[in-house]
């Protein structure tokens, strides 16, 4: 674990800080015990990340008064982020030492009461402040007067705190601006016997010892990063001695360390952790000075490679310098250099990166690969306030985009490119599985949207069961993967005389592949089967839907007054290279 | 000489070494408040790699007391 400075370092350093950064944050800290010094540590750590930080530390054990009084300094400080850090001994009062002086039922009632008190504080806080509130959970006592039979008690000392923590966690699930900090996890990680110093406690009611307050702030900085939206989005990795041991150009495919022996296993573990980050939305990229063929062979063929080609959003294996490569990656992925973390075993490369591009977070990798996982676990700059399904899919979609781009670059023209894509669309009915996605598309699609009619979820549900409407959605697949449901349509049948396309849209993710023509050909086919003579529709221009402007004339629709129509005696054929399936 | 000790005190109390003598105490140095005395204790224990008992800490009223206890712990300030 990275060594921390002593608290005296922060106290001194805090006197010489710059406070004119663009990014600013106000932090309040309320606590049931002495946490002096925490303000200065926050200020210094924010400064290191180019954040100006103002702090307010509540008076010793006055958190109740500060929260209850609408005119308190807490509310006057207009914080963005408020930490409420309470300790178990304080909350348990006498029961900390004498938990068994009352019975199970009374202990349950006690915890229920404490939970309600905290709940009440939270709701009063939320009424009076716009700040995010970070409440710490409670440390679960490790020693009990009952000793080894503690775990035999029905609602004993440990169970009390477990229950309180659990209730709090459930309670904050649906509160958007309240988060629970895992103080119990923090103390377990660093060790109760280190974090709690009885002498400091007796002298000054210091319950997190002075040496560990900097570590605590390190952990709490994750919230600062998330709230300011400055989380890192991509890890750029070296290969030799970073993702595997040894140098593939010298040691050869069979000579590198990956898997089997303990040192090879270290790299496998490291790769697994990176993969876990990738699957929650952190992109991975390669930046390696290497012979492309040697290195890519390991990635594609080595049996112990956990990370495969498809896990990387960008791959730069060449003899260019690493700074130029990372700049290219930044252009390719279309986000700024301050979104990147750079991991390389070579101190020289790291120095070069740090001095050329200080905005990139360069990690000092230890020499020993067994420590790689821990180093990356300590990085708290990947924190987000919410993780969505889209985040989880991001890695896959970016790497597919990379593959598509490679194919597009190597194709002579667009048609060749599309023909090589193995495009397939699957028309799906509107049902309970697809309606949530149809609704999302109808509410969100702006560009390739013919009429931009926004319907509520309930309206869509009603239309989906009305025989007068033909509603569907389209899943788009190509040889690089599944793009998911990315198009939708609604046709009003008007008793089969003349159909009207009410809604027709395509997500921008699949634009430019003539998918729309295939979908139209499908609607026309169904209309013909129903002996419909004509299909009408309307193009409603908006500020954003230029991409669909020429769609109707391109497909043979003719304009009549305010609307467009196509006569079904004329034949319309979709592109040959797109396969259509129905489900 | 007691340079190392004075250096630590000066750093924690944010004063210059020349302001420190055997009689220095919370009474004579304004920045020597209770919180800084915990920090001083923490710094002394880690820099001299020793641990004081709670009684020793309670008895310590000024710099010469600190020296006395360091000596009991086998730390020779004249090295």
Interface residues (C-beta under 8 A of the other chain):
Chain A: X6 X7 X8 X11 X12 X15 X34 X36 X37 X199 X200 X202 X203 X204 X206 X209 X210 X211
Chain B: X11 X12 X14 X34 X35 X38 X39 X41 X42 X43 X46 X54 X57
